[in-house]
């Protein structure tokens, strides 16, 4: 046992592959970097890091047990999150459709992006992320020995491992997104199709969260 962590290497491997699974966090950071550049991509990533940290603290504070023991509360959380993710997806699909239909409408997304805060939006997406919610409720808390004297230290180590993987992964996506931006800049139809595809995935994430259960 390592600082109250029952099986640290199993957690490391599991967290690594869970982080690599596509989710709304990573897709939003990728699309933001592709549309607005590295700086804005990292602002979105900071929102993701803060959101994940909040979920970790809540899990460590006992919120995971509360959600497990209260199906009504879990239902409220998951349906609110599902609705928000689906709404974001619908907005993306609608924006892509408008940009293909009307040249004048192509300027609308740019105006929206000028006032939209990637940090704030990524924070909310992170807090509503079905992958993160289920990870911290069902997986994260399983590796802390409740008899360990300072469980806060155990959660801190687990959280640091998770955030390290997230920093590396999102950095790769951010620089990959800026590369994609140069490829799609002259191909507006392809760019609109990509945005619509990301929007459809967000709608799918919302549906997944709406049907999620605590294992």
C-alpha atoms as one frame of an Amber mdcrd trajectory, in Angstrom:
protein
   0.000   0.000   0.000   1.379   3.414  -1.050   0.288   6.357   1.151  -3.120
   4.796   1.699  -3.593   3.872  -1.962  -4.541   0.217  -2.179  -3.222  -0.516
  -5.701  -1.470   2.490  -7.194  -0.326   0.856 -10.440  -3.790  -0.420 -11.282
  -5.043   3.110 -10.746  -2.266   4.571 -12.931  -3.069   2.242 -15.829  -6.820
   2.703 -15.441  -6.597   6.495 -15.201  -4.312   6.643 -18.249  -6.754   4.805
 -20.488  -9.791   6.616 -19.088  -8.165   9.991 -19.822  -7.484   8.860 -23.399
 -11.139   8.010 -24.018 -12.808  10.765 -26.087 -15.094  12.945 -24.016 -16.669
  16.417 -24.061 -13.685  17.930 -22.229 -11.115  16.856 -24.795 -13.351  17.594
 -27.777 -14.121  21.100 -26.546 -10.448  21.909 -25.953  -9.544  20.493 -29.376
 -12.246  22.493 -31.177 -11.370  25.676 -29.260  -7.684  25.369 -30.181  -8.597
  24.694 -33.816 -10.872  27.739 -34.002  -9.072  30.230 -31.737  -5.463  29.131
 -31.304  -3.133  27.796 -28.624  -3.727  30.525 -26.032  -7.503  30.068 -26.021
  -7.068  26.295 -26.112  -5.079  26.456 -22.885  -7.697  28.718 -21.331 -10.210
  25.989 -22.041  -7.796  23.411 -20.617  -7.522  25.431 -17.388 -11.294  25.256
 -17.061 -11.081  21.489 -17.453  -8.367  21.228 -14.801 -10.397  23.298 -12.327
 -13.582  21.350 -13.040 -11.840  18.028 -12.522 -10.279  19.333  -9.315 -13.723
  20.314  -8.006 -15.042  16.822  -8.801 -12.054  15.249  -7.046 -12.595  17.341
  -3.926 -16.308  16.518  -3.900 -15.545  12.819  -4.282 -13.014  12.966  -1.442
 -15.487  14.892   0.728 -18.101  12.170   0.404 -20.232  13.436  -2.470 -19.698
  10.131  -4.271 -21.261   8.229  -1.378 -24.110  10.744  -1.232 -24.900  10.295
  -4.923 -24.718   6.531  -4.527 -27.189   6.583  -1.654 -29.606   9.100  -3.230
 -30.967   8.029  -6.615 -33.090  11.187  -6.792 -30.095  13.485  -6.339 -28.044
  11.494  -8.830 -30.940  11.733 -11.286 -31.087  15.525 -10.933 -27.329  15.826
 -11.508 -27.216  13.536 -14.512 -30.287  14.948 -16.284 -29.115  18.535 -15.801
 -25.708  17.596 -17.181 -27.242  15.659 -20.072 -29.429  18.625 -21.030 -26.477
  21.021 -20.961 -24.238  18.804 -23.095 -27.050  18.220 -25.595 -27.715  21.970
 -25.778 -24.036  22.659 -26.555 -24.139  19.994 -29.259 -27.288  21.482 -30.773
 -25.676  24.943 -30.852 -22.633  23.533 -32.658 -24.730  21.689 -35.229 -26.905
  24.771 -35.827 -23.833  27.015 -36.206 -22.276  24.616 -38.706 -25.528  24.444
 -40.699 -25.808  28.235 -40.832 -22.194  28.658 -41.946 -22.809  26.313 -44.865
 -26.138  27.864 -45.844 -25.229  31.553 -45.788 -21.880  33.303 -46.324 -23.021
  36.150 -44.054 -23.707  33.677 -41.258 -20.065  32.636 -41.321 -19.256  35.782
 -39.354 -21.708  34.950 -36.563 -19.631  32.176 -34.963 -16.611  34.506 -34.995
 -18.571  37.187 -33.103 -19.821  34.585 -30.624 -16.290  33.276 -30.073 -15.046
  36.812 -29.423 -17.203  37.171 -26.296 -17.335  33.554 -25.192 -15.021  32.547
 -22.368 -13.317  29.200 -23.094 -12.351  28.909 -19.422 -15.889  29.359 -18.115
 -17.502  27.120 -20.724 -14.886  24.386 -20.292 -15.385  24.549 -16.517 -19.116
  23.910 -16.833 -18.559  21.180 -19.430 -16.037  19.534 -17.110 -18.456  19.585
 -14.179 -21.140  18.016 -16.408 -18.815  15.549 -18.125 -20.333  12.041 -17.866
 -16.934  10.371 -18.136 -15.539  12.453 -15.267 -18.633  12.088 -13.083 -18.684
   8.307 -13.376 -14.898   8.114 -13.023 -14.810  10.015  -9.735 -17.922   8.308
  -8.339 -17.175   4.722  -9.333 -13.399   4.433  -9.895 -11.475   7.195  -8.145
 -12.665   6.503  -4.584 -12.057   2.756  -4.749  -8.284   3.095  -4.368  -8.205
   4.846  -0.991  -7.976   2.730   2.154 -10.565   4.186   4.582  -8.451   3.068
   7.538  -5.461   5.166   6.435  -4.729   8.009   8.863  -4.585  10.840   6.302
  -6.872   9.932   3.379  -6.586  13.503   2.077  -2.990  12.708   1.106  -4.149
   9.610  -0.781  -6.715  11.622  -2.727  -4.116  14.323  -3.430  -1.737  11.775
  -4.982  -4.504  10.169  -7.038  -5.644  13.582  -8.232  -2.110  14.651  -9.163
  -1.643  11.500 -11.262  -4.922  12.129 -13.060  -4.137  15.795 -13.701  -0.654
  14.966 -15.007  -2.133  12.677 -17.658  -4.737  15.316 -18.454  -2.129  18.081
 -18.921  -0.098  15.972 -21.356  -3.145  14.746 -23.275  -4.808  18.164 -23.609
  -1.502  19.749 -24.657  -1.235  17.244 -27.490  -4.812  18.038 -28.519  -4.238
  21.795 -28.386  -1.242  21.708 -30.706  -2.984  19.126 -32.867  -5.993  21.439
 -33.057  -3.921  24.357 -34.306  -2.466  22.100 -36.993  -5.968  21.067 -38.052
  -6.987  24.729 -38.186  -4.414  25.426 -40.884  -5.697  22.466 -42.881  -9.374
  23.430 -42.594  -9.081  27.219 -42.934  -9.449  27.095 -46.703 -12.020  24.306
 -46.623 -15.104  25.867 -45.045 -17.421  22.996 -45.879 -15.059  20.495 -44.311
 -14.673  22.759 -41.279 -18.453  23.054 -40.924 -18.781  19.290 -41.227 -16.215
  18.779 -38.488 -18.033  21.229 -36.209 -21.337  19.491 -36.859 -19.719  16.151
 -36.088 -18.377  17.439 -32.774 -21.838  18.809 -31.987 -23.395  15.418 -32.703
 -20.889  13.814 -30.334 -21.883  16.282 -27.591 -25.517  15.294 -28.089 -24.389
  11.674 -27.797 -22.529  12.448 -24.565 -25.714  13.991 -23.192 -27.698  10.886
 -24.092 -25.035   8.709 -22.495 -25.161  10.681 -19.271 -28.981  10.585 -19.231
 -28.864   6.777 -19.280 -25.921   6.411 -16.900 -26.155   4.390 -13.702 -23.777
   4.139 -10.764 -21.994   0.812 -10.919
